Every structure is written in C-alpha cells, then in structure tokens.
Amino acid sequence: MIVLVSASLAVYLLMLLAWLLRGVAPGLVDTLSSVLVLPALPAEALVCPWTPLTYMFTHISFIHLLVNMLWLIGFGAMLKGGARTLAAVYFAGGLAGAGAFWIYNTLCGNSISTLAGASAAVIAVVVASAILSPRRKVNLLFLTNVEIRYIAPVALLTLFVSIGNFGADTCAHLGGLIAGLVAGAVLHIRYSLMSDRAMAKAREVTRRRILLDKASTSGFASLSVSERSELFEVSRQDIALSVGKNRKQR
C-alpha cells in the first residue's frame, strides 16, 4: 500500500512541478500528461503502451488525489491477503476501468479525451474489502464500531460524486466496481477453501492424537482393524509429505 500511495504522490508532485515551471517550459505539462494519462482509444495508446498502468497513478487535482488515497489507505489496510493481494486487486480495478473507458468511447464516441486517476482501482479495493469482511468493525472520526458494509457505500458515493452525466468516466468507475466484485468473490471462495482444508487438517491431527493416546494407554492391540488402518494411512501421508519437502529443499 505504501508503494501505491507513494507512486501516486510522486506523480502528482511531478505534475505540480511541471505546472510551476510553465513559465520556463510552457509545453511541459501537456507533454507529461500525454505520456501518463489514458488516451480515449486503444489505438492511441500504441504510442505510449504503458498508459493503462500509469493513468491510475496520475492525478491532476489534489482533492482527487486526497480522496482516492484516503480510501485506499483505509480499505487497503482491511483487505485480507496482504500487500500482494492489495496490489492485484488495485491493478485489476485500474485495468478494468481502462477497458471499460475504451469500450464506451469506441461504441459511443469520444465523450472524454483522456482518463486520469486511481478511482477505478480504489473502487475495486473498496468493494473487495467489503465482500471479504462485511462485518468487520472500524472506528471513524466521530463514530465507533462501524461495520465495513456501511462504510463502503459512503466511500463509493464520494468516488462517484464528481461524475455528472453518464459517460466514459462513469464506465471506468463501473469497470473498477465489477473488478472488485469479481476479485472479492474469487478471494472469498479461495479463503473459504483454505479454511475448510485447515479445519479438515485439524480434525485429522486430533483424530491421530486420539488413536495414538489409545494405543499408548491400552496397547496397539486395543485398536480396531479400521482404527489401525486409519492410523497407518495418516502416518503414511505424513511420511510422504515429509519426504516431498526434503526433496524440494535439496
């Protein structure tokens, strides 16, 4: 998260410096913008193919930067999975926003010539966090123990509030929203499967301990045939797993 915020802040400061130097280099702002923001159509991006990535770190307005970064910091810290998951969701939202922006302009005409800002990427993070931890409680400035599912709509409202009529920028935000829904659903399924495996492993360990305690207390002969087979199978799996780990380490 620190890297994402720092990158956005660095680009903003670079744009601000270019604006301050407009008296010396009047074309510097336009030149810098042209290589950072997302052009209206995919064909125009062939000149600067990195713009689907750089646009989501480019903010012209300080208020735009501030709102995006505040929600990114707040919801990014609550997103399960750590820094890699956050980066994956962030870039998925940004790229989905770029794709939706291009689709709208291709089908409906160039209502907006360029796109800049992390809104689509941040929206994806907000939505994914709300899906994964809807009942997680956080403390706000004047409120305590507010669940994420109630904060997320407020965050989305502030991210969409600058939009007037439905257009290409709205589609970009909706692209981020869809990416967040998909990412949240995929991660929810993944974490549920991981939890199920962990529970199954815990039950397996508990069962093995019960059988070993019974064998040590009453003797191996006290185990039934099925219990002996179960204990043997569990032990065999543990040995196979141990051998596999040793081979990988070599």
Disulfide bonds with the S-S distance in Angstrom:
none
